[in-house]
């Protein structure tokens, strides 16, 4: 009896340990944790802190910029100007027949997201504080506070879209 109880406890412990961070890298909700990212990148995504700005409440936005997603692998507009300290709501409209995403970030963020989507075969369509996935005919909003001058990119990382040129630039003065 004790032996059977011991085996049962070991099996149960194995399931609990596996569910709480086993080798598969899974997290609640079915999203895979990125255990290869540099610690500073992990910290940037936790709590919404990014080197290039921060998510904000739509009520704080000084303006709304509508960005259309086109199946020709383009965003319209492809260039946007904002000022450091400005809070903007992006109204992202998918006027095409394909899924698209809108990921805001620097070059490193874009490359990281491109790699994640390629590894997931394009099936990992989740929303981060700096990104939204928009189905055909749908509209989503993302509000962002730009904290410093520079240049950012917004891109679509559905497999093949970014490589085909589905990106735009934001100049922060």
Steps between C-alpha positions, in 0.01 A plus 500: 500500500778746591685416182188569290444828685864600444477430127173694478656799677804492270279494191284782635809705585632444149178635347502805729868570431440465127206737509695756700791544264615171361725466200227591249507867604121519513309757698135536589293590198703288261770759427857379504745678725814625331777360715772609256433874517752719674388598853462865403257404222293291739486792742388733221193288429401446863283782627495674162838679534677550167811699413308676219193613693208359693138399463258773603132557561301616195363793703857639516546505120545836334391356165385189317693376197319255275723236343357276228632147447507401133527154345758653262731461804495870584382733773339832416653731604850355488657797683380672816645794694448546876676696773679366807257497791197477271232236557332369184221252440554291188170388350611197298255396229537177302337580166635182339398135493803368694590515869761767580674620811631839607811478715658821623869495590862553420694280259587249775133466599398449138762231444405322823133496407579388144698204636227408752233499229718297261573240769129475582409463132293817521259347749618694806270796455486664838481856613782666685484856638676616180312282250155407374383235255213612280276263306358599160240775526583570865642806678709510818665781690839525665593807706866583550703768680823578316760577766806598297610622160608252236350271240272202547348247265153354481485168323282201421651165593253258349747269318626665181337839560794682662745357246268622223530854636202531732652757731496870565708751692423738784731797543497637855638856520 
